[in-house]
Amino acid sequence: MHQIVEVEKLLQEMVNKYNRQYDELDADIKRSLRKKEDKALLIHKLRRKKVVLHYIESCRKKMDILMQKQYAIEQLNITKMQLDALKNSVRLFKQFTKQNSLNKIEDLQDTLEELTAQILDVNSALHEAAPLIDIDDSELEMELTELETTLPSFPEVFSSDTDCIKSASIHTGLKNTLAYT
């Protein structure tokens, strides 16, 4: 039980790490969209974001499975206590069979079979596998297009006085060209 708690803590740390990576990738994608970077690079970043999201979900599912295992172990302990009680009552069982009908014995056997079925259900729950990741490129392109449309547009900011002068001279040249036509 102690190991399950330790693994659960480790999985929570991984989820926290993946959440930070997811947020960083999200911010990076938005910066790249504002800079109008190459579409292939943006799709690559979106794919990485989807992979990180997959592993976040995978860790969460594993945490859910661990919680189920903890409950299953608790139920197994209860079942063990019940079986121990049945073992301790073997002496009384012979006397019970002499004093009680076959129907009561069959009911007890049915109860034991139900407990065995519960143990098998717990065992099958412990061996569940996680599905493989499947990311659709068209879905990524649609998400990229959606992100591009939701970003606010900002005026162009010049990184130096030279860029500002170049822009002004181009604007003036276009103005003069239009005046002559």
C-alpha positions as CSV (number, residue, x, y, z in Angstrom):
1,M,0.0,0.0,0.0
2,H,2.9,2.3,0.8
3,Q,4.4,1.8,-2.6
4,I,1.1,2.7,-4.3
5,V,1.1,6.0,-2.4
6,E,4.7,6.7,-3.5
7,V,3.9,6.0,-7.1
8,E,0.8,8.2,-6.9
9,K,3.0,11.1,-5.6
10,L,5.5,10.5,-8.4
11,L,2.7,10.5,-11.0
12,Q,1.3,13.8,-9.5
13,E,4.8,15.4,-9.8
14,M,4.9,14.2,-13.5
15,V,1.4,15.7,-14.1
16,N,2.6,19.0,-12.6
17,K,5.8,18.9,-14.8
18,Y,3.7,18.1,-17.9
19,N,1.3,20.9,-17.1
20,R,4.2,23.4,-17.0
21,Q,5.5,22.1,-20.3
22,Y,2.0,22.3,-21.8
23,D,1.7,25.9,-20.7
24,E,5.1,26.8,-22.0
25,L,4.3,25.2,-25.4
26,D,1.0,27.0,-25.5
27,A,2.7,30.3,-24.9
28,D,5.4,29.5,-27.4
29,I,2.8,28.6,-30.1
30,K,1.0,31.9,-29.5
31,R,4.3,33.8,-29.7
32,S,5.1,32.0,-33.0
33,L,1.7,32.9,-34.4
34,R,2.3,36.5,-33.6
35,K,5.7,36.4,-35.3
36,K,4.1,34.6,-38.2
37,E,6.6,31.7,-38.1
38,D,6.6,28.8,-40.6
39,K,3.4,26.7,-40.6
40,A,5.4,23.4,-40.4
41,L,7.1,24.6,-37.3
42,L,3.8,25.6,-35.8
43,I,2.3,22.2,-36.5
44,H,5.3,20.6,-35.0
45,K,4.8,22.6,-31.8
46,L,1.1,21.7,-31.8
47,R,2.0,18.1,-32.2
48,R,4.4,18.3,-29.2
49,K,1.6,20.0,-27.2
50,K,-0.8,17.1,-28.1
51,V,1.8,14.6,-27.0
52,V,2.3,16.3,-23.7
53,L,-1.5,16.5,-23.2
54,H,-1.6,12.7,-24.0
55,Y,0.9,12.0,-21.2
56,I,-0.9,14.2,-18.8
57,E,-4.1,12.2,-19.4
58,S,-2.1,9.0,-19.3
59,C,-0.7,9.9,-15.8
60,R,-4.2,10.9,-14.6
61,K,-5.5,7.5,-15.8
62,K,-2.7,5.7,-14.0
63,M,-3.5,7.7,-10.9
64,D,-7.1,6.6,-11.2
65,I,-6.0,3.0,-11.6
66,L,-3.8,3.3,-8.5
67,M,-6.8,4.7,-6.6
68,Q,-8.8,1.7,-7.8
69,K,-6.0,-0.6,-6.7
70,Q,-6.0,1.0,-3.2
71,Y,-9.7,0.3,-2.9
72,A,-9.3,-3.2,-4.3
73,I,-6.6,-3.9,-1.7
74,E,-8.8,-2.7,1.0
75,Q,-11.6,-4.9,-0.3
76,L,-9.1,-7.8,-0.5
77,N,-8.2,-7.2,3.1
78,I,-11.8,-7.3,4.1
79,T,-12.3,-10.5,2.1
80,K,-9.2,-12.0,3.8
81,M,-10.7,-11.2,7.1
82,Q,-13.9,-12.8,6.0
83,L,-12.1,-15.9,4.8
84,D,-10.1,-16.0,8.1
85,A,-13.5,-15.9,9.9
86,L,-14.7,-18.8,7.8
87,K,-11.5,-20.8,8.6
88,N,-12.0,-20.2,12.3
89,S,-15.5,-21.4,12.1
90,V,-14.7,-24.7,10.4
91,R,-15.1,-26.4,13.8
92,L,-18.6,-25.0,14.1
93,F,-19.4,-25.7,10.5
94,K,-19.8,-29.5,11.2
95,Q,-22.1,-28.8,14.0
96,F,-24.0,-26.3,11.8
97,T,-24.5,-28.8,9.1
98,K,-26.0,-31.2,11.6
99,Q,-28.4,-28.6,12.9
100,N,-29.3,-26.7,9.7
101,S,-30.7,-27.5,6.3
102,L,-28.8,-27.9,3.0
103,N,-30.4,-24.6,1.8
104,K,-28.5,-22.5,4.3
105,I,-25.2,-24.3,3.4
106,E,-25.9,-23.5,-0.3
107,D,-26.5,-19.8,0.6
108,L,-23.2,-19.7,2.3
109,Q,-21.5,-21.3,-0.7
110,D,-23.2,-18.7,-3.0
111,T,-21.8,-15.9,-0.8
112,L,-18.3,-17.5,-1.1
113,E,-18.7,-17.6,-4.8
114,E,-19.8,-14.0,-5.0
115,L,-16.7,-13.0,-3.0
116,T,-14.5,-15.0,-5.4
117,A,-16.1,-13.2,-8.3
118,Q,-15.4,-9.9,-6.7
119,I,-11.7,-10.9,-6.3
120,L,-11.6,-11.8,-10.0
121,D,-13.2,-8.5,-10.9
122,V,-10.6,-6.7,-8.9
123,N,-7.8,-8.7,-10.5
124,S,-9.1,-7.9,-14.0
125,A,-9.3,-4.1,-13.1
126,L,-5.7,-4.3,-12.0
127,H,-4.5,-5.4,-15.5
128,E,-6.1,-2.8,-17.7
129,A,-3.9,-1.3,-20.4
130,A,-3.9,2.3,-21.6
131,P,-4.8,3.1,-25.3
132,L,-2.2,4.3,-27.8
133,I,-2.0,7.9,-28.8
134,D,-3.5,8.9,-32.2
135,I,-3.2,12.6,-33.3
136,D,-4.9,13.6,-36.5
137,D,-2.9,16.2,-38.6
138,S,-6.1,17.8,-40.0
139,E,-7.3,18.3,-36.5
140,L,-4.0,20.0,-35.7
141,E,-4.3,22.3,-38.7
142,M,-7.9,23.2,-37.8
143,E,-6.8,24.0,-34.2
144,L,-3.9,26.1,-35.6
145,T,-6.3,28.0,-37.9
146,E,-8.6,28.6,-34.9
147,L,-5.7,29.9,-32.8
148,E,-4.7,32.3,-35.6
149,T,-8.2,33.7,-35.8
150,T,-8.4,34.2,-32.0
151,L,-5.1,36.1,-31.6
152,P,-5.5,39.9,-31.4
153,S,-3.6,41.8,-34.0
154,F,-1.1,44.4,-32.8
155,P,0.6,47.2,-34.8
156,E,4.0,46.5,-36.1
157,V,6.7,47.5,-33.6
158,F,10.1,48.5,-35.0
159,S,13.2,47.1,-33.4
160,S,15.4,50.0,-34.4
161,D,15.3,53.5,-35.8
162,T,16.7,52.2,-39.1
163,D,13.6,49.9,-39.5
164,C,11.3,52.9,-38.8
165,I,13.2,55.1,-41.4
166,K,13.0,52.3,-44.0
167,S,9.3,51.9,-43.4
168,A,8.7,55.6,-43.7
169,S,10.8,55.9,-46.9
170,I,8.9,53.0,-48.5
171,H,5.6,54.7,-47.5
172,T,6.8,58.0,-48.9
173,G,8.0,56.3,-52.2
174,L,4.6,54.7,-52.6
175,K,2.9,58.0,-52.0
176,N,5.0,59.7,-54.6
177,T,4.5,57.0,-57.1
178,L,0.7,57.2,-56.6
179,A,0.9,61.0,-57.0
180,Y,2.5,60.7,-60.5
181,T,-0.1,58.2,-61.8
